[in-house]
Amino acid sequence: MNTHRQHDGRDQVVKEYSRIAQVYDTKWSFYVEATTRETVSRFSLRPTDRILDVGCGTGALLHRLAATHPDAQLSGIEPVAEMLAIARRRLSPAIQLCAGWAEYLPFAAEQFDVVVSCNMFHYIRQPVAALHEMRRVLRPGGQLVITDWCADHWACRVCDRYLRLFQHAHFKTYRERECVRLLQEAGYVVVDIDRYRINWLWGMMTARVTKDAA
Ligand SMILES: C[S@@+](CC[C@H](N)C(=O)[O-])C[C@H]1O[C@@H](n2cnc3c(N)ncnc32)[C@H](O)[C@@H]1O
């Protein structure tokens, strides 16, 4: 067993999501539908843009984008084999899916017009490293779009505390100002964050940033 992986939480993520993969889409149907809809409504795509979904899970966001942007070049990366297998069954073979982690993206620099990530950020132990990686694979002028829980909402703070104690895959839920600071540390300059609720419980935020054309 690789102790580095135990400490950085990756083993816990694999354990948790391999356990729940078969029920994820039904158990979380409302939440996944609402958060992927809210996320894609917050960025614009040109018809043939190259898009990477980091932590794509069972492929819900890519499925939505494939329906509205049939000519876009869609890719997803996901570390848990059982989640990725469901995404493969759901999505067209034209969509490139691969196994991997946000902190170590297996792509050359400047390959994507848009990098998106939905409901994944609270698992990452090294958020700035992951944001650097996302920046590296974006072309200059490309957009990064991240949706996750927002700890400025009291219910998310309660969930965060509970999950830190009882679900070891979970790492941290951020407030808006913490999210801005992480993005700035990773080299993004202008950060635009929307806070919203999808129901009485879930308070979300979507951050949008552009990689400077250096
Ligand atoms: C709540 S699910 C969200 C899946 C999908 N994005 C969605 O919105 O339905 C979180 C996903 O993030 C993945 N994940 C967790 N840590 C990750 C990391 N460090 N890099 C990439 N993906 C990660 C998990 O394996 C899981 O599939």
The ligand as a Gaussian input file, in Angstrom:
#p B3LYP/6-31G(d) Opt

LIG

0 1
 C      -19.606000      13.908000      -6.149000
 S      -18.786000      13.059000      -7.450000
 C      -19.113000      14.156000      -8.807000
 C      -19.073000      13.464000     -10.144000
 C      -19.529000      14.346000     -11.300000
 N      -18.619000      15.456000     -11.514000
 C      -20.917000      14.847000     -11.036000
 O      -21.106000      16.065000     -10.856000
 O      -21.828000      13.999000     -10.996000
 C      -17.078000      13.425000      -7.112000
 C      -16.141000      12.776000      -8.111000
 O      -14.849000      13.352000      -7.977000
 C      -13.898000      12.325000      -8.136000
 N      -12.654000      12.769000      -7.470000
 C      -12.390000      12.832000      -6.152000
 N      -11.150000      13.287000      -5.942000
 C      -10.619000      13.545000      -7.169000
 C       -9.370000      14.059000      -7.624000
 N       -8.405000      14.384000      -6.751000
 N       -9.176000      14.184000      -8.946000
 C      -10.159000      13.869000      -9.824000
 N      -11.364000      13.382000      -9.457000
 C      -11.588000      13.224000      -8.149000
 C      -14.546000      11.121000      -7.472000
 O      -13.967000       9.909000      -7.880000
 C      -16.001000      11.262000      -7.907000
 O      -16.298000      10.600000      -9.097000

